[in-house]
Amino acid sequence: MTDLDAPSPTAERARTGLSADALRRAIVDHVRYSIGRPAAALRPEHYYRALALAVRDRMQDNRVASTQTSLDLGSKVTCYLSAEFLMGPQLGANLLNLGIENAARAALAELGQDLDEVLACEEEPGLGNGGLGRLAACYLDSLATLARPAIGYGIRYEFGIFDQEIHDGWQVEKTDNWLVNGNPWEIAKPDVHYPVLWGGHTERYADDAGVQRVRWIPGRIIQGVAYDTPIQGYGVKTCNVLTLWSARAVQSFALDAFNTGDYYKAVEEEVTSETVTKVLYPNDEPEVGKRLRLLQQFFFVSCSLQHVLHIMDDLADVSVLDLPKRFALQLNDTHPSIGVAELMRLLVDERRLDWDTAWAITVATFGYTNHTLLPEALEKWPLGLFGESLPRHLEIIYEINSRFLDEVRAKFPGDEERVRRMSLIGEDNGKTVKMAYLATVGSHAINGVAALHSELLKSSVLKDFYELWPERFSNKTNGVTPRRFVALSNPGLRALLDRTVGDGWLTHLDRLRGLEPFADDPGFRQEWRDMKRANKARLAEFVVAETGVELDPTWLFDIQVKRIHEYKRQHLNVLNIVTQYLRLKKNPGIEIAPRAFIFGGKAAPGYFLAKRIIKLITAVGDMINNDPTVNQYLKVVFLPNFNVQNAHLIYPAANLSEQISTAGKEASGTGNMKFMMNGALTIGTLDGANVEIREEAGAENFFLFGLTVEEVEALKHDGYRPADFIEANPELASVLDLIAGGHFSHGDTEVFRPLVDNLRYDDPFLVLADYASYVECQDRVSAAWKDRDAWSRMSILNSARSGKFSSDRAIEEYCDDIWGVRPVNVVT
Ligand SMILES: *Cc1c(COP(=O)(O)O)cnc(C)c1O
C-alpha cells in the first residue's frame, strides 16, 4: 500500500469504525460536511442521507480491498449483464450485511432519531419491472456474500418503473422521480466514460498490412458515463460493484455545432442523447419494436464491453486472448444479447483479431439465461430498423449466421428445413433478427431458470439448438436472498430461527431443516403463530393506511402479488372470490373460514386487459367489503404500488401464496420462493419452480390444482372450447353472468365485457378449464385452515424445507458449472 492509499489515522475511525460511537461521529460529520444543514433544521431524511453516506464509506474500504485482492490474485470475475436491477431499499440491507444494525440504531438514538423512521425515508431505485430485475439484485447479493468477484452492469434510468396509484379502482401511472433528492449510494465516475456509436454506415479499407477491414462511420456518438454502487456481501469483506451507465452528449459534437453558429442544435443534440437512459420501458413480457429500446440495450452493453476490455488492457502479462480466463459475461435474458455481435466488432474491427479467434473468445466468454417461453416475449428486431441503427452489427450477424448454418448443414446434411428454422434471420412477417438465437449461438452455456422450464426449452423454443449442442444446456433454478427476504423483512422469524437453528442459516439456508423437529412441538407452533400474527398485524396497518380497508389479523391472509398478466391469472383468483361471494349470498348461514384476499402488482400501461383485471379486483372488493352479509367472511384489497419496499411487509404476512399461472407459462417465479421461506403454504399449478417447491415441501404440504403442461397442450391441440366448461358448470356460468351483468359495476355492462368475452370465446390461458379444480382446491385450503395445529405444522415445514431456494445455492451452481469463478479471500 502506498501512503496515498492509506487512510489517515484520525480519519480512520470516523470513516471506517463499526462501533456505535464511530458511526455517531460519522453521521455528525456528514450532516455538517456533506449535507450542510444547521442542527435545528435537520429532519429524518437528512439523517437518512448522513447515515447512508457513513455506511457507504465503510463499504468503500472493502470495495478497494476487494478489487486489489482479485487483481493481485488474477481472479476471474463474473460480469452480470442485465437491463434491469430491482435493488430495493439499500440502507437496511447494507447495515445487515456489514453487521452494524445495532450500532446504527444506537448511534441514531443518541442523536434523538429512530432507525425505523430513518429507514423509511429511502426512495427505492425501481430500475426493473419485476422478477427478472429482482433476480439480478438477489444474485449480486449472493455473489458478494459468497466472496466471488463480480460486476453488475446495467442502465442508470433516470425514471424507473412508474409509481402506481389507484383512482376510482383504475391504475394510474405516475413518473418515478427517484433521483430527485439525490442518491447517496452511487459514486459518479465522470472519468470512466466510453463512446457509443449509432446509425450511419460502414466502409471497407485495407490496413497497413494490406488486410481488408471494415470501419463503422456512425450517424451519431453518445457518451456513456459510469455510476458505481458498492455491493457488500454479508459477513465478509467482499464488496463488489454495480456499474450503471448514464448517457450524456459528446462534448465535441456540441462544440462543432456551436462553432457553426447553431447553438440550439447543440443543445438539442445534448437533450436527445440524454433521453437514451431517461426511462425504463415498463413492459414485463411482450416486446415492442422501439428503436430507443434497442439503443438502450446496445448503449449499456457497448459501454460494459469496452470497460471490460479496458480493464484487460490495464492488466500486466495478460492479452485479450485471455478474456475467457479472466471474465465470464452472463446475459440476463436477451436484452443484452447484442453483446455477442458487439464483442465480435470490438475484437475484429478494433483489436484486429481474425474471425475464428474472436469467435472462440466470444463463445467461451458468454453465457445466456433464458427467462421466457412465451413466443410474443422473445425479442425480434425488424431487419430494417436494426440495419439503420447498427449497420456493422447486422453485417457481423450475417457472417455469424452463415458460418453457423454451415455447421448445421455439416451435422444434418440435406435438412434444409432445419437450416431455415435455425437461421438468426427470421423470415415470417417481414425479416427480423432473432435475439434469443443470437444469444444461444454466441454462448457456451445456455440455461433455463427452473427444472421444468429448462426441459421445455430443450423441447420447444430451443429444441433445434439442443439437438446440435446438447452439452451447452443446463438448468439453474432461480433463488432469492434470505438476507433481504427473511432477515431484513421478517425480524420475528429471524429471531425465532436464530434461537432454534442458530444464525448460520443466513448463509447456509439448508440449516432451516433443523426446524423440522419443532413442527411437532405445540409450544413452538404457538410461537410460530404469534410471529405470523404480528406480521399480519403489521401488514394490516399498512393496508388500512393505503386503502382504508380494515383487515383482521386472525383471518387467513391469501396473497397474490406479482405483475398483472393474463398468464399469471389474477382473474382466476377473482372468479373463485366471486364464487365464494355467491355461495354466501345464496346461503348466508354457511360456515366459511374468514379470508382476506390481498392483491398487488403493476400492469404495463398499454396492457388493456391487465388494467381491466385491476379494475375488476377493486370493483369486487368494493362490493364485498361494504356488504355486511359477506364482509364477516371475506375481504378483498388491492394494495397499490407493489415494489420491493412493500414486499418486505407482504411476503412475511402470508398464510397462502397464490402461484396459479397456466402450466408451462411461468419460467420459474421467485415470489413463490419468498412466500415459502416465510412460512406460507402454496396453492399452485405444476408450473415453473412450483414443481420443485412441492418436491421440497412434500406433496402433503402443498395445495396442487390444475392442468399439467401435457394436459394444457393436449387440450389446445384438440381445440379448446371454453363454452364446454361453462355449460358443464352452472356455478361458473353464474359467476361470469354476475360480472358481465354489471353486478360489480353499478349496472355497467360494458366495463368488464372485454374480460368476460375474452374468457368465454378465447381464454388463451385456460382460466375456465382450471376453474373447477381451483375452486375445489380452495375449499380444501379452507378446511385445512380450520385445524390450526395442522396448518402451523405445514407452515413450519415449508420454511424448514425452503433451503434450496436461496440464491446462494443458485449462484454457487452458476459459478461452478458455467462461470468458473472461485471465492476470493479479501485481505485488508
Ligand atoms: C419477487 C418480486 C417479483 C416477482 O414475483 P413473481 O411472483 O415471481 O412474479 C416482482 N416484483 C417484486 C417487487 C418482487 O419482489
PDBQT file of the ligand as one rigid body, heavy atoms in Angstrom, charges set to zero:
ROOT
HETATM    1  C1  LIG A 901     -40.157 -11.179  -6.198  1.00  0.00    +0.000 C 
HETATM    2  C2  LIG A 901     -40.749  -9.991  -6.838  1.00  0.00    +0.000 A 
HETATM    3  C3  LIG A 901     -41.378 -10.115  -8.084  1.00  0.00    +0.000 A 
HETATM    4  C4  LIG A 901     -41.523 -11.435  -8.809  1.00  0.00    +0.000 C 
HETATM    5  O1  LIG A 901     -42.692 -12.072  -8.385  1.00  0.00    +0.000 OA
HETATM    6  P1  LIG A 901     -43.280 -13.372  -9.145  1.00  0.00    +0.000 P 
HETATM    7  O2  LIG A 901     -44.359 -13.813  -8.223  1.00  0.00    +0.000 OA
HETATM    8  O3  LIG A 901     -42.154 -14.357  -9.209  1.00  0.00    +0.000 OA
HETATM    9  O4  LIG A 901     -43.754 -12.930 -10.466  1.00  0.00    +0.000 OA
HETATM   10  C5  LIG A 901     -41.910  -8.977  -8.658  1.00  0.00    +0.000 A 
HETATM   11  N1  LIG A 901     -41.834  -7.780  -8.045  1.00  0.00    +0.000 NA
HETATM   12  C6  LIG A 901     -41.249  -7.630  -6.834  1.00  0.00    +0.000 A 
HETATM   13  C7  LIG A 901     -41.223  -6.283  -6.201  1.00  0.00    +0.000 C 
HETATM   14  C8  LIG A 901     -40.681  -8.728  -6.190  1.00  0.00    +0.000 A 
HETATM   15  O5  LIG A 901     -40.080  -8.554  -5.007  1.00  0.00    +0.000 OA
ENDROOT
TORSDOF 0
